Structures are given as C-alpha cells and as structure tokens.
C-alpha cells in the first residue's frame, strides 16, 4: 500500500486536533538479519546478486479446476520456449506446450525476454508429480508437486508480501534502499522474510492445496523492479505451491504482473495495466479474483456473473480483492479502502458471496457477518495522479457528480470537512447479522477477512476505535497467515502469527461457517 505521510512514533495511533487524518508510523518491519537463521541469512545475502538478476523464476497458479495447473516463467532472448515436462515418473515426463510472447524490455533493463504460459491437465488428487521447464533450450532441474484432496481443501491465505516495502528502514549500520537491481536491499530483506514465512507455514500445515495472496506481491508502483518479482518468486515453497495472486495497487500499474502469473479464465474485465478479473473452481469452491484498482463495479459484477454461470454447482463462493472495503487499519479502512464499499456490497449480496478475502491495510481483522442495507448510496472511485505513475491517494471522486472529496481535509476547511463526513456517512451501507458467534449456520451475509503482511515488510496501526462491523482484529508487528479448511459442509479459517524466534501463535479463534443445503 502507498505510504503517503510518516509521523513520529509519539503520534502513532492518536489523532491530530481537527479533521486531519494521522497516518500510522511504519517503523515496525521485519529485519531479516535479526529474525532469520544467521547461516541462512548470510547465504541469502551471498547469493543475492545472482538472484536479483535472475528473472526466470517459475510461478505455479491454480488452473481452471483442481485437475489443472498453470505455469509461467521468463526466458532470455527473443524466442519463447513454452514447454513443461510433467508426470508421475521423473524419468518419463510428458511434454506440455503453451504460448509465449515478448516482455516489455523497459522492465528488464533493455534486455530481451519472453514470458511463457503452459497449462497441465488431467491431475488426480493425492498424487505426487514431477516437473521441469524449458528455458531457452536448457531444461530446469526437476521439481516435485503433490496434489491434495479435491473434496476437503486446505488453503493458505496471505496478505501484502510487498517485497521491497521495507525501504528506508535500518539494517545494522545501513539503511535499506529500493535502488534497482542487486542494490535493492529492501527487496533482499523482504524476499528472505517472505521465504521464511512460507517455510514455517507449510511446516505447520503440510497438506496445503494452494495459496491465495490478497495482493501487493511487490512494491514497484509504476517502476521497473524485476528484482522484487525475482525475490518474491524465489521462495522455495513456491516451487510446489500454486498461488492465486490478486492485483494490488503496487502491482497494478505495470504489465510485469501479467507476465509472471498465468491466471485461469481471464475475463478482460476490471483491467489495469497489470491485468484484470479472473476465476477458477477448486473442489467445493468457486474463487473469483477482482482487480479493484479498477473502479468500474459493473465490470466486476459481470466477471462474477460469468464465474457463477461457469461454476453453478459449487457450495462456496469466495471473492478476493486487494482493497479492504471492510477492514480496521488506520491507513486505509476509513479512507480509500471503503471507496468501493457502496458498490460491491449489494453485488456480493446479489450473488450470494460467502467470504471476501482482503489485504491492503497491513493489519489483521475479521468482520461480523454483513449484508447491505438496501438503501440508495453514491458511487466513488480513485483516479491516477497528474504524472500517471501512482494513484491520487488524497482524494475520492463521486462517479455520478464528479465531486472531488478530500480524504484528509485541512483544519478550518468547512466545505471539505463536510464533504468528507458525507462520504463517510454514505459508506455506512451495511447491516450486521451476527456479532460474537464463532460458528454460524446458513448465515445471511458475507464474512470479510483482512490479512496482515505475510513478509512483515511494512505494518500499519489499527484505527483508534474498532468499527462496529469488526468482530476481531490484531496488530502485533509480526508476519501472519491464515489457514482455510473447506469441504462441502463447512468453511473454517484460523489465523496465526510468527514470532521473531520462529514460533507460531494463534491470534484468533477458528471461525466456521456451516451449510446444510446449497
């Protein structure tokens, strides 16, 4: 997420006099030189120059169904090599071919690269597979991938790795920088921390089918930072863990996201430069991923409609978005995070969305079961800044009237303060169905989760007052992750944090939704 203003630690979590917003201090971050295993950290640092300049990491993505697996990777040169060797016998792998196209050379220092997409089909549950890919005529080392159950599915859910976001923080006698290439020591710090989180999460939960990331994989808003993607994708767990990524605001303005991730069922809706909305089925669930950096809610509704029509018989409908329209972080939840709330809430109601997974606020929260209030509300959007290289974070715009609404009005500006108050009040567009229950059956409404940073590259404060729609929230300045267990009858989610010594602690009790009928 974009950090606009930094205040002193003495002011963190408090409010300035008047209507101005106080931004959360960001001195809290994960220093990999202290929290990582010393030998592993030193080895990572020693290998960083090679890693930062290796843009050919392979990404695995869920396919259209549990029986499919998608691959994407770069190879150097002007000719692609879209071939994956895949099968149950590592000595006799089947060849799968796909498509290839050129990478924008401005993203890779002027050097030519191609990106490759391949889909493998016919996968069986609870089966061990092996694979290798062709990189310009060189076959990569063989890796292992194992499917789990297609009926009882386990999902790792994370938020905002944002590799490179620790820029400006201290590490020993140095200050972490975001300079491109191997000089991007912030990416080095965060890539190691991301790798550590996934290793620990999978050690605790070895039977994960796939992972969902709620966006901001990297920190490269509007800039070429391929070393951040190299660090993100190099995590050892990702060699065997398919990941359904979401386009965050830091991913949104560059096409390299679309090169690195071969997402299933791309709709061409909700597009920014990084791509748009997509969806897939997995076991009893339909998963819909929306690019909410595009504020055209009608297009997002059309993507949901297409997904529901394509997978009409799934028991669960789960949406992932980056912006937390119901969150509890100081930086976003009461300002830009709610921009799409009035528009998306009735759409989620209309299509019986069970759960919405969110990121953006670098804090953890779990909502109560919510649904719309069936009243008329305005519709709002963000716009790009004058340079076109980032979003205008200070202002919302009414889509119907064009009114410009300052999210941080100055003291004494009565008209701006009134406009902000009207915007905030208009976004109270929800009804609370349940409050404190940890088990609900056939609820009317949607559960909204917000994930904290999985890498710990940057944390934000919680709002001074907990919103009435929030059931639980947490900020302990530690990387966290959630585990989802889903079958035809129940959807459960449990959230954990990782301490500096690598211990795992539960930070919220397991919340479960039961269904007795479709």
Residue pairs with C-beta under 8 A, 6 or more apart in sequence:
1 160
1 162
1 216
1 248
1 249
1 250
1 331
1 332
1 360
1 361
1 362
1 458
1 460
2 221
2 249
2 250
2 390
2 391
2 393
3 23
3 26
3 331
3 458
4 23
4 393
4 394
5 23
6 23
6 25
6 26
7 22
7 23
7 24
7 25
8 25
9 25
9 27
11 22
11 25
12 22
12 24
12 25
12 461
13 24
13 330
13 461
13 462
13 464
14 22
14 464
15 22
15 464
16 22
17 411
18 411
18 412
19 409
19 410
19 411
19 417
19 420
20 408
20 409
20 410
20 411
21 335
21 407
21 408
22 330
23 330
23 331
24 329
24 330
24 331
24 460
24 461
25 461
26 458
26 459
26 460
27 169
28 458
28 459
28 477
29 165
29 166
29 169
29 456
29 457
29 458
29 459
30 166
30 189
30 190
30 193
30 455
30 456
30 457
30 479
31 169
31 170
31 171
31 189
32 41
32 44
32 171
32 188
32 189
32 190
32 192
32 193
32 196
33 41
33 171
33 172
33 189
34 500
35 193
35 196
35 456
35 500
35 502
36 44
36 192
36 193
36 196
40 192
41 192
44 188
44 191
44 192
44 195
45 188
48 182
48 188
49 182
51 191
51 227
51 230
51 231
51 234
52 181
52 182
52 184
52 187
52 188
52 227
52 230
52 231
53 181
53 182
53 227
53 230
54 230
54 234
55 74
55 108
55 113
55 226
55 229
55 230
56 73
56 74
56 75
56 76
56 135
57 73
57 74
57 229
57 230
57 233
57 234
57 238
58 71
58 72
58 73
58 133
58 140
58 233
58 239
59 71
59 72
59 73
59 233
59 238
59 243
59 260
59 261
59 262
60 69
60 70
60 71
60 145
60 238
60 239
60 240
60 241
60 242
60 243
61 69
61 70
61 71
61 72
61 242
61 243
61 244
61 245
61 261
61 262
61 263
61 264
62 68
62 69
62 70
62 210
62 242
62 244
62 264
62 280
62 282
62 287
63 69
63 70
63 119
63 120
63 121
63 264
63 280
64 264
64 265
64 280
64 281
65 280
65 281
65 282
66 123
66 125
66 147
66 150
66 153
66 209
66 281
66 282
66 283
67 121
67 122
67 123
67 124
67 150
68 119
68 120
68 121
68 123
68 264
69 86
69 119
69 120
69 123
69 145
69 242
70 117
70 118
70 119
70 120
70 242
70 262
70 263
70 264
71 84
71 98
71 116
71 117
71 118
71 119
71 120
71 131
71 133
71 262
72 115
72 116
72 117
72 118
72 259
72 260
72 261
72 262
73 115
73 116
73 133
73 135
74 103
74 113
74 114
74 115
74 116
74 259
74 260
75 81
75 113
75 114
75 116
75 134
75 135
75 136
76 111
76 112
76 113
76 135
76 136
77 112
77 113
77 114
77 136
78 102
78 112
78 114
79 100
79 114
79 136
80 99
80 100
80 101
80 114
80 115
80 116
81 100
81 114
81 116
81 134
81 135
81 136
81 137
82 97
82 98
82 99
82 100
82 116
82 117
82 118
82 134
83 95
83 96
83 97
83 98
83 116
83 118
83 133
83 134
84 95
84 96
84 98
84 118
84 120
84 131
84 132
84 133
84 134
85 93
85 94
85 95
85 96
85 131
85 132
85 133
85 134
85 139
86 93
86 94
86 96
86 120
86 129
86 130
86 131
87 93
87 94
87 129
87 130
88 127
88 128
88 129
88 130
89 130
90 130
90 142
93 130
93 131
93 132
93 142
96 118
96 119
96 120
96 121
97 118
98 116
98 117
98 118
98 119
99 116
99 117
100 114
100 115
100 116
100 117
101 114
101 115
102 112
102 113
102 114
102 115
103 112
103 113
103 114
103 115
103 256
103 259
104 255
104 256
105 111
105 112
105 113
106 224
107 224
107 226
107 254
107 255
107 256
108 224
108 226
109 181
109 224
115 259
115 260
116 133
117 262
118 133
118 262
119 262
120 131
123 129
123 147
124 147
125 147
125 148
125 149
125 150
125 151
126 146
126 147
126 148
126 149
127 146
127 147
128 144
128 145
128 146
129 144
129 145
129 146
129 147
130 142
130 143
130 144
130 145
131 142
131 143
131 145
132 139
132 140
132 141
132 142
132 143
133 139
133 140
134 140
143 239
143 240
144 239
144 240
145 239
145 240
146 240
147 209
148 154
148 207
148 208
148 209
149 209
149 283
150 282
150 283
151 283
151 284
151 487
151 488
152 283
152 485
152 486
152 487
153 209
153 282
153 283
153 284
153 285
153 484
153 485
153 486
153 487
154 205
154 207
154 208
154 209
154 483
154 484
154 485
154 486
155 208
155 209
155 210
155 211
155 212
155 483
155 484
155 486
156 198
156 201
156 202
156 205
156 208
156 210
156 211
156 212
156 241
156 481
156 482
156 483
156 484
157 211
157 212
157 214
157 357
157 449
157 451
157 481
157 482
157 483
157 484
157 493
158 197
158 211
158 212
158 213
158 214
158 451
158 454
158 481
158 482
159 213
159 214
159 215
159 216
159 358
159 359
159 360
159 362
159 450
159 451
159 452
159 453
159 454
160 214
160 215
160 216
160 248
160 359
160 360
160 362
160 451
160 452
160 453
160 454
160 455
160 457
160 458
161 190
161 194
161 213
161 216
161 217
161 218
161 232
161 453
161 454
161 455
161 457
162 190
162 216
162 217
162 218
162 219
162 248
162 250
162 453
162 455
162 457
162 458
163 187
163 190
163 191
163 194
163 217
163 218
163 219
163 228
163 229
163 231
163 232
163 455
163 457
164 178
164 184
164 186
164 187
164 190
164 218
164 219
164 220
164 225
164 228
164 231
164 457
165 186
165 190
165 216
165 219
165 250
165 457
165 458
166 176
166 186
166 189
166 190
166 457
166 458
167 176
167 177
167 178
167 186
167 219
168 175
168 176
168 186
169 175
169 176
169 186
169 189
170 176
171 185
171 189
174 185
176 185
176 186
176 189
177 183
177 184
177 185
177 186
178 184
178 186
178 187
178 219
178 225
180 223
180 224
180 225
180 227
181 227
182 188
182 227
184 225
184 227
184 228
186 219
186 457
187 218
187 219
187 225
187 227
187 228
187 231
188 231
189 457
190 219
190 231
190 455
190 456
190 457
191 228
191 230
191 231
191 232
191 234
191 235
192 231
193 455
193 456
193 457
193 479
194 231
194 232
194 235
194 454
194 455
194 457
195 234
195 235
195 236
195 237
196 479
196 498
196 502
197 454
197 455
197 456
197 479
197 481
197 498
198 235
198 236
198 237
198 238
198 241
198 454
199 235
199 236
199 237
200 498
200 502
200 504
201 208
201 237
201 481
201 483
201 496
201 498
202 208
202 237
202 241
204 496
204 504
205 483
208 241
208 483
209 242
209 282
209 283
210 241
210 242
210 243
210 244
210 282
211 241
211 242
211 243
211 244
212 243
212 244
212 246
212 287
212 320
212 357
212 484
213 243
213 244
213 245
213 246
213 359
213 454
214 246
214 248
214 320
214 321
214 322
214 357
214 358
214 359
214 360
214 451
215 245
215 246
215 247
215 248
215 249
215 250
215 251
215 320
215 321
215 322
215 359
215 360
216 248
216 249
216 250
216 251
216 322
216 359
216 360
217 229
217 232
217 245
217 248
217 250
217 251
217 257
218 225
218 228
218 229
218 232
218 250
218 251
219 225
219 228
219 250
219 457
220 228
220 250
220 251
220 254
220 256
221 249
221 250
221 252
221 253
221 389
221 390
222 253
222 254
222 388
222 389
222 390
223 254
223 389
224 254
224 256
226 256
229 256
229 260
233 260
244 263
244 280
244 287
244 289
244 320
245 251
245 257
245 261
245 263
245 289
246 289
246 290
246 291
246 320
246 321
246 322
246 359
247 257
247 272
247 274
247 275
247 276
247 291
247 293
247 322
248 293
248 322
248 359
248 360
249 293
249 322
249 323
249 360
249 391
251 257
251 274
252 272
252 273
252 274
252 291
252 293
253 272
253 273
253 274
253 389
253 390
254 273
254 274
255 273
255 274
256 274
257 274
257 275
258 274
258 275
261 275
263 275
263 278
263 289
264 278
264 279
264 280
265 278
265 279
265 280
265 307
265 310
266 275
266 276
266 277
266 278
267 276
267 277
267 278
267 279
267 302
267 303
267 306
268 276
269 276
269 277
269 299
269 300
269 302
269 303
270 276
270 277
270 290
270 291
270 292
270 294
270 296
270 299
270 300
270 303
271 291
271 294
272 291
272 293
272 294
274 291
274 293
275 291
276 291
276 294
276 299
276 303
277 288
277 289
277 290
277 291
277 299
277 300
277 303
278 289
278 303
279 286
279 287
279 288
279 289
279 303
279 306
279 307
279 310
279 311
280 286
280 287
281 287
281 310
281 311
281 314
283 486
283 487
284 314
284 315
284 316
284 486
284 487
284 488
285 314
285 315
285 316
285 317
285 318
285 486
286 307
286 308
286 311
286 314
286 316
286 317
286 318
287 318
287 319
287 320
288 303
288 304
288 307
288 317
288 318
288 319
288 320
288 353
289 319
289 320
289 321
290 300
290 303
290 304
290 319
290 320
290 321
291 322
292 300
292 321
292 322
292 323
292 340
292 344
293 322
293 323
293 382
293 391
294 300
295 339
295 340
295 380
295 381
295 382
295 399
297 340
297 343
297 344
297 347
297 379
300 344
300 347
301 347
301 350
301 351
304 319
304 347
304 351
304 353
305 351
308 317
308 351
313 518
315 488
315 489
315 515
315 518
316 354
316 355
316 486
316 491
316 515
317 351
317 352
317 353
317 354
318 353
318 354
318 355
318 356
318 357
319 348
319 353
319 355
319 356
319 357
320 356
320 357
320 358
321 340
321 344
321 356
321 357
321 358
322 358
322 359
322 360
323 332
323 336
323 337
323 339
323 340
323 358
323 360
324 332
324 333
324 337
324 358
324 359
324 360
324 361
324 365
324 448
324 450
325 337
325 338
325 339
325 340
325 341
325 344
325 345
325 356
325 358
325 448
326 333
326 341
326 356
326 358
326 367
326 370
326 430
326 448
326 450
326 467
326 469
326 470
327 333
327 337
327 358
327 360
327 361
327 363
327 365
327 448
327 450
328 361
328 363
328 365
328 450
328 462
328 463
328 466
328 467
328 470
328 473
329 337
329 360
329 361
329 362
329 363
329 365
329 450
329 460
329 461
329 462
329 463
329 475
330 363
330 460
330 461
330 462
330 463
330 464
331 361
331 362
331 460
331 461
332 360
332 361
332 460
333 361
333 365
333 450
333 463
333 467
334 424
334 463
334 467
335 407
335 408
336 382
336 391
336 393
336 396
336 407
337 360
337 361
338 424
338 427
339 380
339 381
339 382
339 396
340 380
341 427
341 429
341 430
342 377
342 378
342 379
342 380
342 426
342 427
342 429
343 379
343 380
345 370
345 371
345 372
345 429
345 430
346 372
346 374
348 356
348 446
349 371
349 372
349 445
349 446
353 446
354 446
354 447
354 491
354 513
355 446
355 447
355 448
355 449
355 491
355 493
355 513
356 446
356 447
356 448
356 449
357 449
357 451
358 448
358 449
358 450
358 451
359 450
359 451
360 450
361 450
361 460
362 452
362 453
362 458
362 459
362 460
363 450
363 452
363 459
363 460
363 461
363 462
363 473
363 474
363 475
364 450
364 451
364 452
364 473
364 474
364 475
364 480
364 495
364 507
364 508
365 449
365 450
365 470
365 472
365 473
365 474
366 447
366 448
366 449
366 450
366 470
366 471
366 472
366 473
366 493
366 495
366 508
366 511
367 447
367 448
367 449
367 469
367 470
367 471
368 432
368 433
368 434
368 435
368 469
368 470
368 471
369 432
369 433
369 434
369 440
369 443
369 444
369 445
369 446
369 447
370 430
370 431
370 432
370 433
370 445
370 446
370 447
370 448
370 469
371 430
371 431
371 433
371 444
371 445
371 446
372 429
372 430
372 431
373 428
373 429
373 430
373 431
375 429
377 426
377 427
377 429
378 398
378 399
378 400
378 423
378 426
379 398
379 399
379 400
380 396
380 397
380 398
380 399
380 405
380 423
381 396
381 397
381 399
382 391
382 392
382 393
382 395
382 396
382 397
383 391
383 392
383 395
383 397
384 390
384 391
384 392
385 391
385 392
393 407
394 406
394 407
394 408
395 404
395 405
395 406
395 407
396 404
396 405
396 407
396 423
397 403
397 404
397 405
398 405
403 419
405 419
405 420
405 423
406 413
406 416
406 419
406 420
407 420
407 423
409 416
409 417
409 419
409 420
410 416
430 469
431 445
432 468
432 469
433 443
433 444
433 445
434 440
434 443
434 445
435 471
436 471
438 509
438 510
438 511
438 512
439 511
439 512
439 514
440 512
440 513
440 514
441 513
441 514
441 515
441 516
442 514
442 515
442 516
442 517
443 513
447 511
447 513
448 469
449 482
449 493
451 480
451 481
451 482
452 459
452 474
452 475
452 479
452 480
452 497
453 459
453 479
453 480
454 479
454 480
454 481
455 479
456 477
456 478
456 479
459 475
459 477
460 475
461 475
462 473
462 475
466 473
471 511
472 508
474 480
474 495
474 497
474 507
474 508
476 497
476 507
478 497
478 498
478 499
478 500
479 497
479 498
480 495
480 496
480 497
480 498
480 507
481 495
481 496
481 498
482 493
482 494
482 495
482 496
483 493
483 494
483 495
483 496
484 491
484 492
484 493
485 491
485 492
485 493
485 494
486 492
488 515
489 514
489 515
489 516
490 512
490 513
490 514
490 515
491 512
491 513
491 515
492 510
492 511
492 512
492 513
493 510
493 511
493 512
494 506
494 508
494 509
494 510
494 511
495 506
495 507
495 508
496 504
496 505
496 506
496 507
497 504
497 505
497 507
498 504
498 505
499 505
